């Protein structure tokens, strides 16, 4: 029985899965802690990439002009 416990303690087959789960849990925790800052950061990036948001929402008129319809 003692040998079985020693082998069980030394076995590392499941360590990869446990490590990945812990890393994911830490990342989710950090994301939840800094959620407001992350949202502001992503919004500023999107605003820099697409300064005129109305063009993104109203692209049906642009598509019609490209197809030749008025």
Secondary structure in CASP SS format (residue, H / E / C, confidence):
PFRMAT SS
TARGET T0000
AUTHOR 0000-0000-0000
METHOD secondary structure of the structure
MODEL  1
X C 1.00
X H 1.00
X H 1.00
X H 1.00
X H 1.00
X H 1.00
X H 1.00
X H 1.00
X H 1.00
X H 1.00
X C 1.00
X C 1.00
X C 1.00
X C 1.00
X H 1.00
X H 1.00
X H 1.00
X H 1.00
X H 1.00
X H 1.00
X H 1.00
X H 1.00
X H 1.00
X H 1.00
X H 1.00
X H 1.00
X H 1.00
X H 1.00
X H 1.00
X H 1.00
X H 1.00
X H 1.00
X H 1.00
X C 1.00
X H 1.00
X H 1.00
X H 1.00
X H 1.00
X H 1.00
X H 1.00
X H 1.00
X H 1.00
X H 1.00
X H 1.00
X H 1.00
X H 1.00
X H 1.00
X H 1.00
X H 1.00
X C 1.00
X C 1.00
X C 1.00
X H 1.00
X H 1.00
X H 1.00
X H 1.00
X H 1.00
X C 1.00
X H 1.00
X H 1.00
X H 1.00
X H 1.00
X H 1.00
X H 1.00
X H 1.00
X H 1.00
X H 1.00
X C 1.00
X C 1.00
X C 1.00
END
